[in-house]
């Protein structure tokens, strides 16, 4: 018995789907970064800043979390 070889077209298709998914995720992070940056800046305006975390890193973390939830919908 021989096992069928997977098609090269299928591998290319999966690569393009993964690339499109990565681009979609990055676009969602980029779109959600600005509102998260504004929220992080407002949060820090009145409160003391946590040690070791910048406003930008906090906003990026929030944007990545929001993009993850957006992909679930």
N, C-alpha and C positions, 0 to 999 in steps of 0.2 A: 504494500500500500504506500502511496505517496501522499504527502500533505500538500494541499494547495498553497501556493505562494501568495502573499498579500499583494494587492495591486499597488503600483507606484502612485497611481492617481489617488488612491485612498490616503496614502501617507501625505501627499501634497495637500489634500483637502483638509486633513486634520491639522496640519501646520498652519494653514491659512485661517482656520477657525480659531486656533489658539492665539494667533497674532491679532485677530480681530477682537477677541475677548480681552487681551491685554490692553489694546488701544481703548476699548470701551471703558475698562476699569480706570485707566489713567485719565480719561476725559471726565469721568464721574468724580474722581479725586480733585481734578482741577476746578470743576464747577463748584464743588462743595467746599473748597478751601477758603474762598473769600468770606462766605458767611461764618465759617468756623473761626477765621482769623478775627473777624469783627467781634464775635462772641467771646473769644479768648481775651481780646484787648479790653473789652468792657468788664469782664470778670476780674481782670487784674487791676483795673482802675481803682477799685475800692479796697481790694484785698491785698495781702502781702503775697508776693510771688513765691511759688514753691522753689526750693533749692534744686539747681541742676536742670531745670526745664525752661526753655525759652518760650516766648509767645508763639513763635513760628513752629516749634516742635510740637507744642500742645495743639495748635490748629491743624497741623498735618496729621497728627494722630487721630484727631476727631474726624477729619475729612476721610481718612482711610476707613474708619469704622462706619461712617455714614455711607460710603460707597459700597461697602460690603453688604449693608442692609438693603441698599437700593437694588443690588443684583439679585436679592432673594425674591423681590416682588415680581 
